[in-house]
Each structure stands twice: as C-alpha cells, then as structure tokens.
Amino acid sequence: MCKTATCVLCAQEASCEMPMLWKSRGMDVLWEDLVRYSCPSCGEYVLSTSLSHKLEQDQADIAFRLACLLRERRLRNEGGIFGIFNDKSEETLRRLAATPSTELRMEGNAATLTLHPVKSIDRIWHIDDLLAEFPAATQLIDRALLNLSRPLKHPVEVIKMTLDELRFPLFCPGDTVDHLYRFIRDSGLVTEWSWSSSGLEFLISPRGWQRLHELSKTPTDSRQAFVAMWFTTETDQVYKEGIEPAVREAEYEPKRIDLVEHNNKICDEIIAEIRRSRFLIADFTGQRGGVYFEAGFAMGLGIPVIWIVPKDQIDKVHFDTRQYNHIVYESPDDLASKLYNRIAATIR
C-alpha cells in the first residue's frame, strides 16, 4: 500500500510502498521485508525494512552518502528503480528483483512459484559496494563539478540553489557545505553572482569548463575491463576459467597487460589501458603491490573497481582495503558466477 512518508535517505517528503506487492500466477504476493520509496530527488529505490530502520535511527551519515550517490546517478540519466541490500539473507531477494520473472522454491515443500514483480528493479547493490563509490577527498571536487554541470543547457546558465540543496551535489554535509562551496569558488571553478538568505546564484567559470573538458577524456562508454592480477601459472586457471568468461558473458572485453602487444614502457601502458577501461578487476592472489597501485589509480580516476580474492587469502588483504566488499571465491567456477553477478549489478 502506498502512503506519504519521508525519504529515509534525504528526509524529503516521499511516497513509500510497504509491503511490496508482487504478482504470482494471478495472485498477489506480499514481501513483508521490502519497502519501496519514491523520492522526487533520490528517485525510486527499494530497501529491506531492517536497513530502512537502521538508516532512520542511527546511520544518518550513511543515509546522506547514499542520497548523494543516487542523486548523482539521476544526474547521469541513470533512471529506474534501485535496490540496496545489506546482508546475506537478502541475496535471494536481490537475485529475485534483478529479473522480471524467476522461480522461487519454497522451503519445506516442493511447490514452485513463478513470481512477476509489478515493477522490476533495474540496478542492485550491496550497500558496501554502493558506498565504495562515494568520492575520496582527491575525487570530490571533480565529481561535484560534474554534478553541477549536468543539468545545464548552456555554459553561462546561472545555477540557483540553497545551501541545503547544494550539499547533495557537493557530497558535503550541511555543517560544512558553505566552506566547500567557498573553496570551489576561490579555486576559480565557479563565479558567484549573489549569496543571500534565499540562496546562491553562480555559474561555472571558464576555468571550471576547462576542467570539465579534461574530465570528459575519461571514457564512460568503454567496453574494456582492465584486469589487475599476479601473472603466473598459479593464476592462469583463475583468469581463463573465472575472470575471462564472466567478463565476456557481461559483454565486456577483458584486458590483461601481459597479453597486449606494445612498444611502450610497461608502466606507461598499464596507465593508458586503465584510463581506457570502464572498470577494473583487482585480484589479490599473492598480495602483489602492483595490483594495489592499479586499483588505487583507477579509483582516483573515478573508475569502478571490483575487488576479488581467494578464500584462503582473505585474511591477508591489507587493512586499508578491507572496507571494500571483496568477492571471496573458492574455485574458478565459483568466481565466474559471482563476478558476472557483480558486474551485471554494479557496472552500467
């Protein structure tokens, strides 16, 4: 049943449907643990009720970050309904929501239902995967500038916003957003027209547009996936039976630098190929320093990174990167399945 509510991410007025209604062979099926929000700014998204309660009660910072990231995707014209989940019990629902028709075998008996969602979910994340996209300090100004530019129809169009509205495209909480805006202004990236109690009026400066032109050289329509890993006979099977088939099934082209013919220095070629890639897969077998470097370089460019590691080496992953949601695999076949699902869910 739809009702008027507050967006759990940004606190604006929104509508929500709880429980979510699905169709099953002409019968209504209710999912008590899912709630769908429709926010004019964050868009449509689906959460579990447990995650929704956590965000409302004691995770305001995480809710704000999620709101920034969903709004950024809307500015990039990535529409649809997004699903965000936070624990293993919801993996089944994540797979169910990802397809418009699927079979669910009921526990305790042999009955099989074919479920058809009233509205399919277009994109699904584990919450840690989505939060990993929040810009680091070195990325924040560029990502904020891109957000400000996307709604504009002309380079000298005036941007009108209140400080409260500005905190989302700038990825900055309300208590510091005025300081970040001043930093961007004083850096010469925007030109201020007025600042009053009713809000700000400014435009992107010539210097700001020059920076945006530089950022546009990083491709977002690339079909290439850069593979950062330890190249040895020990990992050949992982690549050939796990990584390569998963990437190709997702309709991307894997790029291993040791399989590329070139006349340049190896480090220059790695950097060039990462820049050309839509995303990077980092396999931490052997804990190679080069893999950490290549993953960090991709993140600095705003290129998504998929982190993978064999199960017997997860405890060896460096503590600085343990915050990221690694795919932990037991065999090449296990990796192929998990990696394809991660690419399909998070890369678009």
N, C-alpha and C positions, 0 to 999 in steps of 0.2 A: 504494500500500500504506500503510495506516495504521500509525503507530507512536507510542510515547510519546516526547515531546520537551519542550523548553522553549519557552514562548511567546516569540517574538522581540521582542515589544513590552514585556512586563512581567516576564519571566523566571519566571513561574509554570509549574508543570507543566501540560502541554497535550498534545494529540494532533495529529499532522500527517499529511497525505497527500501523498506525493511519489513519482512524478509524479502529477498529477491524472488521473483516469480519466473519459473521455467515451465515449458510445455513438454509433456511426455505422453505421446500417443493419445492426444486429445484430452489428457488430464492435466490439471495444474499441479506443479511440484514446487514446494517452497523450500528454499535453502535458508534455514534459520541463522546460519553463521555468516551470511554475507549481507552487506549493505551497500547500495549504490548511491553516490552523491552526484548531484548535478549543480555545479557552481558556475556562475557567469564568467568567472576569471580563471579558475583552475580547470574547468571543463568537467567531463564526466569521468568518474573513477569508482572502482569497487575495492572495498576493504573487508577484512573479516571484522566481526563485531569486537573481538578481543583487541585487535590492533587499533580499531577506532577508539575504544575506551582508553587505551594506553596513551594515544596521542592527545586526547582531550584532557586527561588527568595530570600527566607528569612529563610529557615529552614535547613541550611547546617548541623547543629549538628544532627538533626533528621534523615536526609538522611544518614549521616555516621553511625548512630546506626543501621538503617535498613540494610545497606550494610553489617555490621559486622554480624548481625543475619542471613541474608540469606546465607552468605558465610559459617557460622558455620553449617547451615543445609546441605549445599552441602558437607561439610567435613564429616558429619554424614551419607552421602549417601542418603539423602532425596531429590530425584530429582523431576522433574515435573515442572509445571507452578504454581507460587504462585500469589494469588490475595490479594491486600491490599486496604482497603476502609476506609473512614473517616467520613461519615455522614449518616443519616437515609435514604436519597434519594437513596443511593447506596445499601441498604439492599436487594432490589428486584434483583438488578444485582448480588449481592453476592449469593443469592439463585439460580438464573438462571445459574450462572457459575459453581455452585457446582455439577450440574447434566448434563450428556451428552444430555439429551432430556427432555424438560419441556414445559408446556403450559403457555403462557402469554396472559392474556385477555387485549385487547386494550381498553384504556379509550375512552368513547364517543360512542362506538358501541358494538355489541355483538360478533364481529369476534374474533375467537381464532386461534392463530398461534402456530404451533409446531416448536420450534427452535432447531437446531442441531449445536452446536459450531464446527468450524473447528478443534480446539484443546480445549479439556476440561481443566478447571482449577482444579489442584489437591489439593490445600490447600488454604483456605481463612481466612484472619484475619481482624478484625477491627484494625486499626493502633495502638490504645492504648493497645490492647491485645498483639500484637507482641512486642511493645516497653517495655512492662512489663517484657519480658523475658531477657532484657538487664541485664548483671550481676551487682549486687551490689558490693561495694568495697570488701566485705568479700568473694565473689564468683569469683572475676575477675581472680586471679592468677590461680586457678584450671581450670577454663574454658579456659583460654589462653593456659595452658599446654596441655589440651586435644586437642585443635585445632592444636597445633604444632605436636602432636604425630600421629594424624590420617592419614596423607599421608605417613608415614614412613613404609618401608617394613622390616627394621632391626633396632634393638635397638642402634646400633652405626652408623647409617646412618647420614651423615652430612646434616644439614639444611642450605640452601643458600638463603638469602633474602636481599633485600634492606630495609632500614628503612621505605620507603613508602609502601612497600608490607607488612611489619610486623605490621603496625598499625591496620589492619583489624583482624587478628587472636588474637591480643592482646587487642582488644576493646579500642584502645587508639589513640586519635588524633595525627596528625603529630608533633605538637609542644612539645609533652611530651613523645612520644613513646621511645625515646632514654633513658629517665630516667626510664621508666618502665622496659625496657629491662635490664638495669643495675641492677635494683632491683631484677629481676628474676635471673640474673646471680650471683649476690652477695649473694642471698639466697641459692645458691648451686644447683638450679634446672636444670641449663644448664651449659655446659662447652664451653667456647669461644675458637675458633681456630684462627680466624682473624677478624679484623674490619678495613675496608679500604673505600676509596671513592666509590668503586664499590659495596659495601655491606658487609653483615655479614656472617660468617660461624661459626656454633656452633652445638653442639649436646646435646641431653637430657642426663643429668648425671645419675649415679646410684641412687642418691637421688631423682631425678625427676621421674625415673621409679618406684621407691618405692611409691611415692605419687600417681602416676597413678594407681598402683595396688590397693591402698586403695580406690581410687575413683571408681574403677570398681566394688566394692562390692555393690554400689547402683544400683538396677536393672532398666533397661530401657525397658525390655520386660514384665514387670509385668502386669497382667490384673486386678489388685486391685485398687479401688478408695477409698481413705480414706475420710470419712465424718466427718467434724468437725462442731458440732452444739450444741445447748442447748437441752438436752434430757428432755422433759417434755410432758405432754399430749397436751399442746398447739402446739407443733411442730410435733406430731406423724403423722398427716394427710399430712403435708408438705413432710415428709420423705417417707411415704408409697405410696402417690399418685403423688408426684412430683419428688423427688430425685431418689428413688429406680427404678421406671420404666424407667426413662431417662438413667440412668447408664447401666441398663441391656440391653436396646434397642441398646445402643452403644457397647455392647458386653464386658462390664467390670463388675466386681463384687464389689458392694458397701460394705464397711467395717465400721460398727459402733462399737465403742469400748464397748458400754454397751451391745451389743449383742454377744460379744466374751467371751467364757469361758477361764479363765486363773487363774494361781496361783501367778502371779507377782503383784507388786505394780501397781496401775492404771497408774501412770505417766510413768513408765518404759514400760508398754505395749503399751501406746499411741505412744511413741517414736519409738518402734520397728515396729509397724504397719505402721507408716508414712514412715519409711525407706523402707518398702517392697512395697510401693504403687507407681503406675505410675503417679498419680496426686491426688490432694486433693481438695475437695469441701468445702468451708467455708461459712456457713450460719450465718448471723449476726443478726438473730432474738434475741432480748433481749440484744444485745451488750455484750456477755459473754467474759470475759478476756481470758479464756482458748482457745476460738476459734481464737482470735488474736495471741496468743502464738503458736498454732499449725500451723496456716498459715505462720507465720514468720519462724518457724523451717523448714517447707517444702521448703520455698523459699531459705533458707540458704543451703539446700542440692541440690538446682537446680531442685526441683520437682515442676512442674507447679501447680498453684493454680487458681481455678475458684471461683470468689467472687460472692455471691448471697445475696440478702436482700429483704424483703417485701417492697412494695412501700411506706407504711405508716411509714417506719423506715429509709428510705434512708438518711434523714437529720440528723440522729443520728450517722451515721457511723463516726468513728474517722477521724480527718482531715489528719492524716498520711497515711491513706489507701484510701482516696477518689480519688487519682490519678488513681487507678485501675478501669478498666471497669466492674462494677458490673452488674450482671443480676438482674434487678428490676422486681419482679413478683407480680401479684395481686391475684393469686389463685394457688393451687397445679397443676391444668391442664396447666395454663399459664407457670408455672415453668418447668413442664415436657417437653413442646415443646421447650422453649428457652434453657434449659440446654442440651437437646440432640443435638440441633444445634451447641451449643458452643463446646461440646465435639467432635462432628464429625469434626468441622472446625479446632480445635486447638490442639487436642491430637492425636498423631500418634504412 
